[in-house]
Amino acid sequence: MSIKLIATDLDGTMLATDNSIPQTNLKAIESIKEKHIPLAICTGKSYAISKDICKQCDAQYGIFGNGTQIIDLKEQKEIYRNCLAIEELTFCYQLARKHHLHIHAYGDSFVITEELKYMDLRNYAMYFKSQNSVFGKYDTDFNLILQHSEKDLSFYIVKNLLQYIQEHNLTIFNVILSGENDLEEMRSELENRSNLTVQFISKKGNYKDELLDKEYDYFSIAPQNIGKGVALDFLKEYLKINTNDTMSIGDNLNDIDLLKSSGIGVAVANAYEPVKKVATFTTTSNASNGGFAEAVYQFVEFN
């Protein structure tokens, strides 16, 4: 077996807990570049949030929003996108209100929320580290727009998320519903919605959000038939690469289909147990200690 494409998750896989790329992983990236093996970043985050990391990795391809968008990063060419319809956005917003859940959404170059609180606050903390580089302005309705002087990324903090999206005709890739209580009671309401792809993620117990020092669960909601595995299948066909010649690396529940769509699926040591169960191989190193690099050196042949 000859690896011709490596697809990797970011948080908890490629990146350390401080959002940096460990030196061992950077060296592994240089090694696969020398062998001309394309690297594809596969993340639940939007491209705007992931752009700097993609540059550091010198990644050739990017799967963003859990598969709602695929970009040829070298050509700066979007090769796939699938956005949520306003009817589905409305359903998600009403469901969040009904169950008193936090809601935020991702677009091309923005995160929109009514309050920075869970994953949206995490993204803000990670990517707007320097307050000196952040400036804000209010619109006529006193919605706050936070922008970064060095990044093509904005955070919209608005009074009514759905109304703002409708009034400004914003394109939304995916929506996140979060809460600290048990979300099981509303799970069936989401999963019975045929036009949606729903993924449940827990940030509790061993998987607590250390950056925010907070425990919570969330649903990542995207259009129908969206996922990292589906997106990887699209990319393999686009590149004319066989499944057996691909390797994927991940840690979270939204990486399960990614691993299943690869010839070799690797779980890093800190991965969720269901991910390890479907993996071909589990590393002994966690993300911060070079789990990605261990996977590369385990399966890529170097002379």
C-alpha positions in Angstrom: 0.0 0.0 0.0 1.3 3.4 -1.0 -0.2 6.5 0.7 -1.1 9.1 -1.9 -3.3 11.4 0.3 -3.3 12.1 4.1 -6.5 13.7 5.6 -6.3 15.0 9.2 -8.5 16.7 11.7 -7.2 19.7 13.5 -8.3 20.2 17.2 -7.3 17.2 19.3 -5.4 15.6 16.4 -3.0 17.9 14.6 -3.0 20.7 17.1 -1.9 20.8 20.7 -4.3 22.2 23.4 -2.9 25.7 22.9 -3.8 25.6 19.2 -0.2 25.3 18.1 1.3 22.7 15.9 3.8 20.6 17.8 7.3 20.5 16.3 7.2 16.8 15.8 4.1 17.2 13.6 5.7 20.1 11.7 8.7 17.8 10.9 6.3 15.0 9.8 4.5 17.5 7.5 7.9 18.4 5.9 8.6 14.7 5.4 5.4 14.1 3.5 5.9 17.2 1.5 9.2 15.8 0.4 7.4 12.7 -0.8 4.8 14.9 -2.6 1.9 13.4 -0.7 -1.0 15.9 -0.5 -2.3 16.9 2.9 -5.9 17.7 3.4 -7.2 19.5 6.5 -10.6 18.1 7.6 -12.3 20.2 10.3 -15.6 21.2 11.6 -14.4 24.8 11.5 -14.9 27.3 8.7 -12.2 28.2 6.3 -11.9 31.7 7.7 -11.1 30.3 11.1 -8.8 27.6 9.8 -6.9 29.7 7.2 -3.8 30.4 9.3 -3.4 26.8 10.4 -3.8 25.6 6.8 -0.9 28.0 5.8 1.3 26.7 8.6 0.7 23.2 7.5 1.1 24.1 3.8 -2.0 22.0 3.2 -3.0 21.4 -0.4 -6.7 20.8 0.3 -9.2 21.7 2.9 -12.5 20.2 4.0 -14.3 22.7 6.2 -17.6 22.8 8.2 -17.5 19.0 8.5 -17.8 18.8 4.7 -20.0 21.7 3.8 -17.1 23.3 1.8 -14.0 21.9 0.0 -11.3 24.1 -1.2 -8.2 23.5 -3.4 -5.9 25.6 -1.2 -3.1 25.8 -3.7 -5.3 27.1 -6.5 -7.5 29.0 -4.1 -10.5 27.4 -5.8 -13.6 26.2 -4.1 -14.6 22.8 -5.5 -17.6 22.1 -3.4 -20.1 23.9 -1.1 -23.5 23.0 0.4 -25.3 25.6 2.6 -28.3 25.4 4.9 -31.6 26.5 3.5 -33.4 29.3 5.4 -36.2 26.8 6.3 -33.7 24.6 8.1 -32.1 27.6 9.8 -35.5 28.6 11.0 -36.2 25.1 12.4 -32.9 25.1 14.2 -33.4 28.5 15.7 -36.9 27.7 16.9 -35.7 24.5 18.4 -32.9 26.3 20.2 -35.4 28.7 21.7 -37.8 25.9 22.6 -35.1 24.0 24.6 -33.3 27.1 25.9 -30.1 26.2 24.0 -27.3 28.4 22.8 -27.0 28.8 19.0 -24.3 30.1 16.8 -23.6 29.7 13.1 -20.7 29.7 10.6 -20.5 31.6 7.3 -17.7 32.2 4.8 -15.8 34.7 6.9 -17.8 35.1 10.1 -19.2 33.5 13.2 -22.7 34.8 14.2 -24.1 34.5 17.7 -26.3 36.2 20.2 -23.7 35.7 23.0 -20.2 34.3 23.0 -20.5 31.3 25.2 -19.4 27.9 24.1 -17.7 26.8 20.8 -18.1 30.4 19.5 -16.3 31.7 22.6 -13.6 29.1 22.2 -13.0 30.2 18.6 -12.9 33.8 19.7 -10.4 33.0 22.4 -8.2 31.0 20.1 -8.2 33.2 17.0 -8.6 36.7 18.5 -5.9 36.3 21.1 -4.6 39.9 21.0 -7.2 42.4 22.0 -5.1 45.1 20.5 -5.8 43.6 17.0 -9.5 43.5 17.5 -11.8 46.4 16.8 -15.6 46.5 17.1 -18.4 48.6 15.7 -22.2 48.8 16.3 -24.7 48.9 13.4 -27.8 51.0 13.5 -29.6 48.3 15.5 -26.7 48.1 18.0 -25.6 44.7 16.8 -21.8 44.4 17.6 -19.4 43.4 14.8 -15.9 42.4 16.0 -13.2 42.2 13.5 -9.5 41.4 13.5 -7.1 43.8 11.8 -5.0 40.9 10.5 -7.6 38.3 9.7 -10.4 37.9 7.2 -12.7 36.9 10.1 -15.5 38.6 11.9 -17.7 37.8 14.9 -21.3 39.1 14.7 -22.9 39.4 18.1 -26.5 40.2 17.3 -29.9 40.6 19.1 -31.7 38.0 16.9 -29.6 35.6 15.0 -32.3 34.4 12.6 -33.5 37.9 11.8 -30.0 39.2 11.2 -29.3 36.3 8.8 -32.5 36.9 6.9 -32.1 40.7 6.7 -28.5 40.5 5.5 -29.1 37.4 3.2 -26.1 35.6 4.8 -24.9 32.2 3.6 -24.7 29.7 6.5 -22.7 26.5 6.2 -23.6 24.9 9.6 -25.2 25.7 13.0 -24.2 24.7 16.5 -26.7 24.1 19.3 -25.0 23.9 22.7 -26.0 23.4 26.3 -24.8 22.1 29.7 -27.8 20.0 30.5 -28.8 16.6 28.9 -29.6 17.2 25.2 -31.1 13.7 24.7 -34.7 14.9 24.9 -34.3 17.0 21.7 -32.0 14.6 19.8 -34.9 12.8 18.1 -36.4 16.1 17.0 -33.2 16.9 15.1 -32.5 13.4 13.8 -36.0 13.0 12.4 -35.5 16.0 10.2 -34.6 14.4 6.9 -33.0 17.5 5.4 -30.3 17.7 8.1 -27.1 16.0 9.0 -26.8 16.0 12.8 -23.7 15.1 14.8 -23.6 15.0 18.6 -20.4 15.9 20.5 -19.8 15.8 24.2 -17.3 18.1 25.9 -17.8 16.5 29.3 -15.8 14.3 31.7 -12.5 13.3 30.0 -13.4 15.5 27.0 -14.0 18.7 29.0 -13.2 21.9 27.2 -10.0 22.8 28.9 -9.6 26.2 27.2 -12.9 27.4 28.6 -12.8 25.2 31.7 -16.3 24.3 30.9 -18.4 21.1 30.3 -21.1 21.1 27.7 -22.6 19.1 24.8 -23.5 20.3 21.4 -25.1 19.4 18.1 -23.3 20.3 14.8 -26.0 20.7 12.2 -25.4 20.8 8.4 -27.3 20.1 5.2 -28.4 16.5 4.3 -25.7 14.0 3.4 -22.8 16.1 4.8 -19.9 14.7 6.6 -16.1 14.5 6.6 -16.3 11.0 5.1 -18.6 12.0 2.3 -16.3 15.0 1.6 -13.2 12.8 1.5 -15.0 10.5 -1.0 -15.6 13.6 -3.1 -12.0 14.7 -2.8 -10.7 11.2 -3.7 -12.7 11.2 -6.8 -11.6 14.7 -7.7 -8.0 13.6 -7.3 -8.5 10.2 -8.8 -7.0 8.5 -5.7 -8.2 5.1 -4.5 -9.5 4.6 -1.0 -6.7 2.1 -0.2 -4.2 4.8 -0.9 -5.5 7.2 1.6 -4.9 7.7 5.3 -6.9 9.7 7.7 -6.2 10.8 11.3 -8.8 12.0 13.9 -10.0 12.0 17.5 -13.6 13.1 17.7 -17.0 11.6 16.9 -17.3 13.6 13.6 -14.1 11.9 12.5 -15.6 8.4 12.5 -16.8 8.5 8.9 -13.5 10.1 7.8 -11.6 7.1 9.2 -14.1 4.7 7.6 -13.6 6.3 4.2 -9.9 5.7 4.2 -7.7 2.8 3.5 -6.0 3.4 6.9 -7.9 5.2 9.6 -5.8 6.3 12.6 -7.1 7.5 16.0 -4.7 9.5 18.2 -4.3 8.4 21.8 -6.7 11.0 23.2 -9.5 10.1 20.8 -13.0 9.2 21.9 -13.5 5.5 22.4 -16.0 5.0 19.5 -13.3 6.5 17.2 -10.7 4.1 18.5 -13.1 1.2 17.8 -13.3 1.9 14.1 -9.6 2.9 13.7 -7.1 0.7 11.9 -4.5 1.9 14.4 -4.4 4.0 17.6 -1.3 6.0 18.4 0.5 5.9 21.8 1.0 9.6 21.6 -1.8 12.2 22.1 -2.3 15.3 19.9 0.0 17.5 22.0 2.8 14.9 21.9 2.9 14.3 18.2 0.1 11.7 17.6 -0.2 12.9 14.0 3.6 12.4 13.4 3.4 8.9 14.9 0.7 8.0 12.4 2.7 9.4 9.5 5.9 7.5 10.4 3.9 4.3 11.1 2.3 4.1 7.6 4.2 6.3 5.2 7.3 4.6 3.6 10.4 6.8 3.8 13.7 5.8 2.1 
